């Protein structure tokens, strides 16, 4: 009998300086965990990274936007020594040239079966699969990526590419490889759209995540490695074992397969907590000089934000609004001259955006380089958009307003809730979904929103193409996309805002009345 362990990381997001919720730790702890697993295994270990490795952290933003050099990320994965590299959706965020320069330096085979050249229909970002032989065992590894990327990305970031359905393409290659191998692994940068025990849908079945369907309908898969959703999953489903290791290197996943005479006798999995391992300090040399240079840039003070912080509770901030969100909305309105603006409070770091603000703080509170879009909507669209937005909130058993559990489990989706400016929302959350708005008032005219009238709304590029399953945002409604991103406009505000502008924001950030 031969044992083989598949070691997997995913969604590390460039956290080489510190982790978002554990500043004393970083991916150096993840490296130490990987090394420990490899050094203590008495059998072969095949390691795979599932992508989203060049974007996400403030440091990754420094590399892409300031240094304009992502060489460090290729050096890091090469030093770790992965046997295969998968493409994540966030590999597209900074454009094709930046992505390709990094991928060209990665030594491991890049596997991606369903992102193809639009003309030839052949895999465009590496190979579709790899067959390797380890200790006499033939292993097939298929790489696949969520095909939902065009729903989030600017078209110029994927020009010349086509995205085939991840499930259908994976199924095709599974049928091709199954007769040739003893162990069949699918490495999928995507997650699960259904509960893996009850098969009940966990989200709208848009195709963004198809892991559950793969487990249900492709029984030839032995091991399904997943990512994208930042969940912690480790379980057997039917005959296959599937794992997902969370976010930012917090876990390293392993699946161990016992094989004898070409037959799998046993599958076991584990999620290894990287908290338990001291940082691999020797690895720091691999990520220099970018690490030191990035740290210095991130600590640079950009300016003074004269913003009030009426609450440090992220729930209260989302419920009633805060000056920081109003600042984002005012920047979007100034950029687009739209009638209204909407923006999500994406994390709980907002309270840091007051007083001296460094590059690090700015990128903590707004880590994305989203551009600003102006979309044309009818009044009816606006009603439907806000009704969908309000599904984030419920009235709980004690009669208090709370977050809808569906937006918390199995994957937190707080980024799907926008706060509006320029329109006053009067809402009764005790009413049925879709009937909660009692009035929408145009704050410029104090007139009710006319269902048949045409308005313009400023949102991020992500939202403008329907990100978050907002059905009323479609590409044909986009009238303008800024050349300048929101983070850059925040920097300019810190340098140029007058006391009167800060005061206006501090006094005019509430746009909702709960009835």
BADREN-653937 format. One record per residue (C-alpha): residue in one letter; residue number from 1; x, y, z. Coordinates in steps of 0.02 Angstrom, whole numbers, always signed. Layout:
N
A/NUM/X/Y/Z
...
This chain:
515
X/1/+0/+0/+0
X/2/+61/+174/-45
X/3/+9/+336/+40
X/4/+12/+504/-48
X/5/-34/+670/+32
X/6/-103/+815/-68
X/7/-58/+977/+20
X/8/-157/+1131/-31
X/9/-162/+1318/+2
X/10/-282/+1443/-72
X/11/-331/+1626/-61
X/12/-170/+1680/+23
X/13/-195/+1855/-51
X/14/-17/+1916/-29
X/15/-15/+1930/+161
X/16/+174/+1924/+179
X/17/+182/+2068/+303
X/18/+40/+2028/+422
X/19/-129/+1944/+426
X/20/-287/+2052/+424
X/21/-346/+1997/+596
X/22/-180/+1939/+670
X/23/-47/+2072/+638
X/24/+84/+1972/+732
X/25/+70/+1832/+602
X/26/+91/+1821/+414
X/27/+110/+1695/+274
X/28/+280/+1658/+351
X/29/+181/+1553/+477
X/30/+96/+1466/+331
X/31/+266/+1426/+254
X/32/+322/+1352/+421
X/33/+166/+1243/+424
X/34/+197/+1181/+247
X/35/+377/+1140/+289
X/36/+326/+1048/+447
X/37/+201/+940/+352
X/38/+327/+897/+216
X/39/+469/+861/+337
X/40/+364/+746/+446
X/41/+279/+646/+310
X/42/+344/+470/+285
X/43/+270/+464/+111
X/44/+263/+577/-43
X/45/+178/+749/-32
X/46/+106/+836/-186
X/47/+77/+1021/-155
X/48/-45/+1134/-249
X/49/-92/+1317/-232
X/50/-267/+1363/-288
X/51/-236/+1545/-330
X/52/-284/+1720/-274
X/53/-102/+1742/-224
X/54/-58/+1912/-300
X/55/-198/+2024/-235
X/56/-288/+2065/-73
X/57/-167/+2132/+57
X/58/-105/+2310/+73
X/59/+67/+2243/+29
X/60/-1/+2163/-131
X/61/-77/+2330/-177
X/62/+91/+2416/-148
X/63/+173/+2291/-266
X/64/+45/+2313/-404
X/65/+6/+2498/-394
X/66/+165/+2579/-328
X/67/+312/+2464/-365
X/68/+220/+2395/-518
X/69/+316/+2233/-495
X/70/+242/+2069/-433
X/71/+402/+1969/-449
X/72/+398/+1933/-262
X/73/+242/+1825/-278
X/74/+322/+1713/-408
X/75/+481/+1700/-304
X/76/+379/+1652/-151
X/77/+280/+1512/-231
X/78/+437/+1449/-317
X/79/+530/+1442/-152
X/80/+386/+1348/-70
X/81/+399/+1224/-212
X/82/+222/+1190/-267
X/83/+192/+1051/-391
X/84/+49/+1145/-475
X/85/-21/+1322/-477
X/86/-204/+1361/-509
X/87/-275/+1528/-569
X/88/-389/+1627/-453
X/89/-516/+1759/-503
X/90/-415/+1896/-415
X/91/-267/+1860/-529
X/92/-365/+1968/-652
X/93/-384/+2123/-543
X/94/-227/+2216/-598
X/95/-235/+2182/-784
X/96/-165/+2056/-906
X/97/+14/+2119/-916
X/98/+43/+2120/-727
X/99/-35/+1947/-711
X/100/+61/+1871/-855
X/101/+232/+1935/-800
X/102/+206/+1847/-633
X/103/+137/+1686/-708
X/104/+281/+1676/-831
X/105/+401/+1667/-684
X/106/+308/+1531/-590
X/107/+404/+1367/-606
X/108/+261/+1248/-563
X/109/+143/+1196/-703
X/110/-4/+1316/-712
X/111/-166/+1220/-731
X/112/-326/+1298/-795
X/113/-438/+1199/-911
X/114/-583/+1318/-937
X/115/-505/+1490/-971
X/116/-467/+1478/-1155
X/117/-408/+1581/-1302
X/118/-565/+1658/-1377
X/119/-511/+1610/-1554
X/120/-431/+1440/-1535
X/121/-532/+1382/-1384
X/122/-374/+1305/-1314
X/123/-319/+1332/-1132
X/124/-240/+1505/-1127
X/125/-165/+1517/-952
X/126/-69/+1355/-938
X/127/-117/+1174/-964
X/128/-287/+1096/-934
X/129/-216/+954/-829
X/130/-60/+861/-780
X/131/-30/+675/-759
X/132/+112/+633/-641
X/133/+177/+471/-570
X/134/+222/+468/-386
X/135/+289/+309/-304
X/136/+212/+205/-442
X/137/+41/+288/-427
X/138/-27/+382/-577
X/139/-109/+545/-526
X/140/-214/+660/-635
X/141/-233/+841/-580
X/142/-360/+952/-669
X/143/-356/+1138/-637
X/144/-514/+1241/-657
X/145/-571/+1416/-609
X/146/-740/+1495/-578
X/147/-803/+1554/-746
X/148/-895/+1700/-665
X/149/-746/+1818/-685
X/150/-823/+1923/-826
X/151/-964/+1969/-707
X/152/-838/+2061/-596
X/153/-693/+2117/-703
X/154/-661/+2257/-825
X/155/-664/+2185/-1002
X/156/-487/+2245/-1040
X/157/-424/+2134/-899
X/158/-477/+1976/-993
X/159/-469/+2032/-1173
X/160/-445/+1887/-1293
X/161/-502/+1757/-1166
X/162/-661/+1655/-1154
X/163/-727/+1573/-996
X/164/-802/+1401/-1017
X/165/-922/+1330/-890
X/166/-813/+1260/-749
X/167/-925/+1110/-715
X/168/-946/+1058/-896
X/169/-762/+1080/-938
X/170/-707/+987/-782
X/171/-826/+846/-823
X/172/-752/+832/-998
X/173/-574/+817/-933
X/174/-624/+697/-794
X/175/-695/+579/-925
X/176/-534/+597/-1024
X/177/-416/+565/-878
X/178/-510/+437/-773
X/179/-456/+284/-875
X/180/-275/+342/-871
X/181/-246/+370/-684
X/182/-262/+288/-514
X/183/-305/+448/-420
X/184/-401/+593/-495
X/185/-387/+765/-415
X/186/-486/+919/-465
X/187/-409/+1082/-404
X/188/-550/+1209/-419
X/189/-539/+1393/-380
X/190/-722/+1398/-337
X/191/-830/+1342/-193
X/192/-992/+1256/-147
X/193/-1161/+1321/-198
X/194/-1257/+1193/-93
X/195/-1247/+1117/+80
X/196/-1139/+962/+64
X/197/-1251/+860/+180
X/198/-1427/+910/+128
X/199/-1391/+977/-48
X/200/-1499/+1127/-9
X/201/-1444/+1282/-107
X/202/-1340/+1406/-7
X/203/-1347/+1544/-137
X/204/-1423/+1587/-305
X/205/-1364/+1455/-427
X/206/-1275/+1575/-543
X/207/-1130/+1462/-587
X/208/-1003/+1560/-483
X/209/-981/+1407/-370
X/210/-1009/+1230/-433
X/211/-914/+1121/-310
X/212/-1069/+1036/-242
X/213/-1127/+993/-417
X/214/-957/+919/-456
X/215/-969/+808/-303
X/216/-1148/+760/-344
X/217/-1133/+729/-530
X/218/-951/+681/-564
X/219/-924/+525/-457
X/220/-756/+490/-542
X/221/-674/+629/-440
X/222/-572/+562/-294
X/223/-512/+726/-218
X/224/-593/+897/-241
X/225/-484/+1042/-182
X/226/-579/+1207/-173
X/227/-556/+1391/-128
X/228/-632/+1559/-170
X/229/-762/+1565/-31
X/230/-636/+1575/+113
X/231/-728/+1437/+207
X/232/-657/+1298/+316
X/233/-714/+1132/+242
X/234/-644/+957/+272
X/235/-759/+811/+239
X/236/-796/+658/+136
X/237/-940/+674/+13
X/238/-995/+511/-66
X/239/-828/+429/-114
X/240/-731/+590/-133
X/241/-640/+696/-4
X/242/-655/+885/-17
X/243/-569/+1027/+75
X/244/-562/+1217/+81
X/245/-431/+1304/+189
X/246/-504/+1474/+230
X/247/-417/+1638/+196
X/248/-247/+1722/+204
X/249/-153/+1562/+244
X/250/-247/+1529/+407
X/251/-252/+1343/+367
X/252/-155/+1222/+259
X/253/-264/+1080/+195
X/254/-206/+902/+167
X/255/-293/+751/+94
X/256/-203/+584/+113
X/257/-245/+444/-7
X/258/-201/+261/+25
X/259/-183/+163/-137
X/260/-150/-20/-171
X/261/-144/-100/-344
X/262/-223/+54/-421
X/263/-369/+53/-299
X/264/-403/+186/-167
X/265/-425/+103/+3
X/266/-441/+257/+114
X/267/-456/+446/+107
X/268/-426/+562/+255
X/269/-413/+751/+268
X/270/-351/+882/+389
X/271/-347/+1071/+406
X/272/-184/+1123/+490
X/273/-196/+1281/+595
X/274/-49/+1393/+552
X/275/-63/+1479/+723
X/276/+31/+1331/+794
X/277/+192/+1364/+698
X/278/+319/+1503/+721
X/279/+355/+1611/+571
X/280/+484/+1542/+449
X/281/+604/+1689/+471
X/282/+732/+1618/+349
X/283/+601/+1643/+213
X/284/+609/+1833/+235
X/285/+761/+1841/+121
X/286/+653/+1776/-22
X/287/+532/+1923/-9
X/288/+662/+2061/+5
X/289/+685/+2203/-39
X/290/+499/+2221/-76
X/291/+450/+2177/+102
X/292/+553/+2318/+180
X/293/+510/+2443/+43
X/294/+325/+2403/+54
X/295/+323/+2420/+242
X/296/+402/+2594/+230
X/297/+275/+2650/+100
X/298/+129/+2582/+200
X/299/+184/+2679/+355
X/300/+190/+2846/+260
X/301/+61/+2972/+324
X/302/-48/+3038/+184
X/303/-143/+3172/+278
X/304/-269/+3211/+413
X/305/-449/+3149/+406
X/306/-562/+3262/+509
X/307/-698/+3131/+517
X/308/-810/+3093/+665
X/309/-826/+2911/+721
X/310/-1000/+2903/+799
X/311/-986/+2714/+826
X/312/-854/+2579/+820
X/313/-987/+2445/+793
X/314/-985/+2388/+613
X/315/-1167/+2335/+628
X/316/-1221/+2507/+690
X/317/-1116/+2587/+554
X/318/-1204/+2486/+420
X/319/-1374/+2512/+497
X/320/-1372/+2701/+511
X/321/-1222/+2759/+410
X/322/-1057/+2838/+461
X/323/-953/+2985/+398
X/324/-824/+2871/+317
X/325/-955/+2792/+203
X/326/-1024/+2965/+166
X/327/-849/+3017/+114
X/328/-843/+2872/-10
X/329/-1013/+2918/-78
X/330/-966/+3101/-96
X/331/-810/+3052/-192
X/332/-914/+2945/-308
X/333/-1041/+3084/-334
X/334/-903/+3210/-372
X/335/-824/+3091/-497
X/336/-985/+3051/-592
X/337/-1106/+3195/-560
X/338/-1237/+3061/-530
X/339/-1400/+3091/-439
X/340/-1366/+2963/-303
X/341/-1223/+2854/-243
X/342/-1209/+2685/-156
X/343/-1060/+2600/-76
X/344/-1029/+2453/+40
X/345/-940/+2459/+207
X/346/-829/+2311/+174
X/347/-746/+2284/+343
X/348/-732/+2346/+522
X/349/-574/+2451/+501
X/350/-672/+2611/+465
X/351/-642/+2682/+639
X/352/-456/+2700/+597
X/353/-494/+2827/+461
X/354/-483/+2980/+571
X/355/-336/+3089/+619
X/356/-170/+3047/+533
X/357/-202/+2918/+396
X/358/-62/+2811/+325
X/359/-62/+2712/+163
X/360/-86/+2557/+271
X/361/-243/+2627/+354
X/362/-315/+2684/+188
X/363/-291/+2512/+112
X/364/-361/+2427/+267
X/365/-523/+2524/+254
X/366/-532/+2517/+64
X/367/-415/+2382/-5
X/368/-482/+2379/-183
X/369/-432/+2480/-333
X/370/-611/+2488/-395
X/371/-653/+2618/-523
X/372/-813/+2719/-509
X/373/-958/+2687/-626
X/374/-1109/+2793/-670
X/375/-1261/+2688/-712
X/376/-1428/+2742/-780
X/377/-1580/+2671/-691
X/378/-1765/+2699/-685
X/379/-1853/+2743/-525
X/380/-1922/+2565/-528
X/381/-1745/+2497/-541
X/382/-1697/+2601/-390
X/383/-1842/+2532/-288
X/384/-1794/+2353/-335
X/385/-1609/+2382/-301
X/386/-1643/+2450/-127
X/387/-1771/+2315/-87
X/388/-1639/+2185/-131
X/389/-1512/+2282/-28
X/390/-1627/+2279/+123
X/391/-1634/+2089/+121
X/392/-1472/+2102/+218
X/393/-1574/+2151/+372
X/394/-1709/+2060/+469
X/395/-1810/+2087/+627
X/396/-1760/+1950/+748
X/397/-1864/+1856/+878
X/398/-1839/+1994/+1007
X/399/-1904/+2126/+886
X/400/-1732/+2203/+854
X/401/-1651/+2235/+686
X/402/-1516/+2107/+648
X/403/-1413/+2040/+503
X/404/-1500/+1910/+397
X/405/-1415/+1743/+441
X/406/-1404/+1702/+255
X/407/-1277/+1844/+240
X/408/-1170/+1770/+379
X/409/-1171/+1581/+347
X/410/-1097/+1485/+263
X/411/-999/+1632/+192
X/412/-1004/+1810/+261
X/413/-1072/+1927/+126
X/414/-1077/+2094/+216
X/415/-1003/+2174/+60
X/416/-1172/+2146/-23
X/417/-1254/+2283/+81
X/418/-1238/+2460/+12
X/419/-1270/+2625/+99
X/420/-1346/+2762/-8
X/421/-1321/+2949/-18
X/422/-1431/+3076/-106
X/423/-1589/+2977/-73
X/424/-1680/+2958/+92
X/425/-1743/+2782/+122
X/426/-1895/+2759/+234
X/427/-1913/+2574/+270
X/428/-2012/+2457/+380
X/429/-1916/+2295/+403
X/430/-2067/+2210/+481
X/431/-2147/+2205/+308
X/432/-2119/+2059/+188
X/433/-1965/+2055/+78
X/434/-1992/+2163/-75
X/435/-2119/+2272/+14
X/436/-2013/+2359/+145
X/437/-1987/+2528/+63
X/438/-2119/+2650/+120
X/439/-2043/+2799/+31
X/440/-1890/+2851/-69
X/441/-1855/+3038/-68
X/442/-1738/+3130/-185
X/443/-1639/+3237/-63
X/444/-1602/+3372/-193
X/445/-1784/+3405/-235
X/446/-1872/+3327/-84
X/447/-1986/+3241/-209
X/448/-2029/+3056/-204
X/449/-1935/+2947/-326
X/450/-2041/+2927/-483
X/451/-2050/+2744/-537
X/452/-2049/+2795/-721
X/453/-1915/+2930/-714
X/454/-1733/+2908/-765
X/455/-1596/+2934/-635
X/456/-1410/+2904/-623
X/457/-1320/+2811/-484
X/458/-1135/+2805/-440
X/459/-1069/+2635/-386
X/460/-907/+2535/-394
X/461/-863/+2446/-556
X/462/-894/+2281/-463
X/463/-1073/+2328/-423
X/464/-1105/+2407/-593
X/465/-1086/+2240/-683
X/466/-1202/+2151/-561
X/467/-1077/+2101/-427
X/468/-1168/+2031/-276
X/469/-1310/+1964/-385
X/470/-1393/+2132/-404
X/471/-1501/+2092/-555
X/472/-1543/+2274/-595
X/473/-1362/+2319/-630
X/474/-1315/+2266/-805
X/475/-1173/+2317/-920
X/476/-1289/+2404/-1042
X/477/-1340/+2528/-907
X/478/-1161/+2589/-878
X/479/-1139/+2766/-944
X/480/-965/+2803/-877
X/481/-819/+2718/-789
X/482/-686/+2827/-710
X/483/-503/+2817/-756
X/484/-461/+2853/-574
X/485/-499/+2725/-439
X/486/-583/+2754/-271
X/487/-424/+2729/-167
X/488/-334/+2864/-267
X/489/-480/+2984/-241
X/490/-468/+2948/-54
X/491/-285/+2999/-57
X/492/-329/+3160/-147
X/493/-464/+3199/-19
X/494/-339/+3180/+122
X/495/-225/+3305/+35
X/496/-354/+3430/-25
X/497/-518/+3426/+74
X/498/-565/+3589/+160
X/499/-632/+3602/+338
X/500/-802/+3642/+263
X/501/-803/+3481/+161
X/502/-759/+3375/+313
X/503/-893/+3465/+415
X/504/-1025/+3434/+281
X/505/-989/+3247/+284
X/506/-993/+3240/+474
X/507/-1164/+3323/+474
X/508/-1247/+3235/+327
X/509/-1211/+3049/+334
X/510/-1381/+2977/+385
X/511/-1498/+2936/+240
X/512/-1615/+2806/+314
X/513/-1767/+2811/+426
X/514/-1819/+2647/+507
X/515/-2006/+2645/+534
